[in-house]
């Protein structure tokens, strides 16, 4: 689902009392196409994920590493951040890891051109939404540090980033802007099939994010 819809929809379901239990599912594809999307919109904040104070300087920018860094370099012309943390999905498996590293190299090259060395790479399991959420929480001292997000990685990683932004907003500490260049065009072979596991089962993950009206991704 395009992030321009997925992020606002998740926010709506987490806040709407009529949605008492919310479960998100993700099916790993059998294969991806060579080119996934194109003709992106300008880099901007996703609907509902604005910083109400309009801040353009943050303690940290967390970038989910995916296959295609659509207009990501332009983000560094819009905001300033003391530290950039690259959330690297592990294990991506071939040939995904070559595309992930090409993504990382594009950021490395850009940071080198700007003379910045404040770049960290953090490996996180691509399907472990709670682990990714907790990593973001620890990086920001439970939202006390200002942060911005760029969800370019796998969908479970993007889900964790979405839930983290909502948790910070709910805690009242800060607000977390989420930046993305939404593609206007997706290829028909963006992904095909569903990956099969060794036991013959489909590789489908499920994430319960609200249960009996209780939000499960919050700060204690």
N, C-alpha and C positions, 0 to 999 in steps of 0.2 A: 504494500500500500504506500503511495507517495507520502513523504514525511509532511508535506503541507497539509494533508488531511489527517494523517495518523496522529500527529502530536496534538492538534486541537481536539480531535475525537477522544483521545485518552484523557485529556484534561476534563472534558465535558463529563465523561463517564465516572471519573474519580470524584467529581464534585456533585453530581446529580444524585440525590437521595433515592430516586426510583431505581437506580442501578445498584442493587444491594450486593451482588457478587459479580466480579468481572474477571474473566480468564482470557488471556491472550495466547494464541497458538502461532507457532512458526514451523514451517516445513522446509528442511534443507533441500535445495534443488539438486537434481542429478548432475546438471551442468549449467554453466553460465555462457552467454554469448561473448564474442570478442569485444564488441562495443555494446554498452548497456543503455546509454541514454545520451541525449544531446540537446542543443539549443536551450541552455539553462537560463532562467531568469536571473537578474542581478542578485548578488549576495545581499540577503536581508534577514531580519529576524522573523522566525515563524510566527504565525498568528497566535496571540495569547501568551507569548513568551518574551515580552518586552521588559526591559529594565525601566520601571516607571520614572526613575530619576534621569534617564537618558545618559547614563554613564558610558564612556567610551574607553575608560582605563580600568583594567582588572588585575587582580593578583595572579590569576591563572587562566589560561585557555586550555581546555581539554578537547582534543581532536580524535574522533573515532577513525581508525585507519580502514579504508575500504579499497575499492578497485580504481575509482576515478575521482580525482580531486577537482571536481567541477567548480571553477572560479575561486577555489579556496585561497590562492595567493592574494586576491583582492580584499579578503577579510583583514589582512594585516595593514591595509591602507585605511581601514575604518576604525580599528581599535588598537589600543596599546595594552600589552600584558607583560608582567614581570617574568612569567615563566610559561612555557608551552609544554604540555604533556601529551604525548602521542599514545593513545590506547591501542595497543597492537593485538589483534585477535589471534589467539593460539588455541589449538593448532589449526591453521588455515588449510593445510594439505595442498598438494600440487594440483593444478598450476596456480592456485590462489595466492600462494606466498610470493611468487614472482611479481604479481600485480600489486600486492601489498607493499613490497619493498620498492617498487617503482613509485608508488604513492609517497612513501617516506622520503625517497631521494628527492622528489620534487620540493618537499618542504625543507629538507636539509639544504638544498642548493639555494633556496630563497632566503633562508635564515643566514647562510654564509654570506650572501650578497649584502645583507643588511648589517653584517658584523655582530650578530647576536649568537650567543652560545648557550642561552638558557633553554635548552631543549632536552627533555627526558623521554625515554621510551619505556613503556610499562606493558608487560605481557599479561593478558587476562584471557581466561577461557571464553571463547566467542559465544558459548551458550549459557554461561553462568551469570544470569542477570543479577542475582543477589550479590555475587562477588564484585561485579563491576560497580553496582550501586554503593557498596561499602568502600570500595577504593576511592570513589569520588568524594564520599563523605569524609574519609580520612585526609585526603589531599586538601580539603577546604576547612578542616576543623569544624565539621558539621555545619557548613554554610557560613561560618563567621568570616572567612576570607572571601573576597569578591571573586566571582568566576564567570566565565562565558563558555558555551559549548558549541561544538561543530560536529553534528552526528553524521559522519560519512562512513561509518563501519557497518558491520552486520546488523540486521534488524534487532536481535536480542540486546546488543550493545546500545543501539539507539533507544530501545525501550528503557534500559537502565538510566540513560542520560535524561530521558523524558521524565521518569519518576523522580530522579534526583532534583531536577529543576522544580517540579511540583512540591517536593518535600521542603526545599529551601523556601519557596514562596509561602507554604503553609506555616513554616516555623516563625516567620516574621523577621528573620535575621536580615535577609537581603532578597533581591530578585535576580534570577539567572536568565540572561538573554540566550536564546538558542539561534544560531546563525546557520543558514543553508541556502544554497543556490538551487532552487527547485527546477529540475529539467522540465521542459515543455513537451519533450518527445521521448518515449521509451521504445526500444526496439522490440519487435515481435518475438525474438528469441532471447529476450532479457534473461530468462531462465526457463529450463524445460525439465519436466519429470520431477520425481521425488527420490532423494537418495535412499537406498535400501541398506539396512544394517545387516551384519553377518547372520543374525538369526532369522532373516527374512521379513523383519518388521520395517515399517517406514520410519525414517528419521524425523520425527515430529516432536517438538518441545512444547510444553505448556507452562504458562506462568500465571498463577493466581495473584492478582494485584489488589483486589479488594474482596473481603469475605464477610458476609453478614453485616455489611455497612462499615466494616473496619478496614481502613487503609493499611496495607501490609508493608508498604515502603515509606517509613517515616523515621524521624530522628527521635531517639529516646531522651 
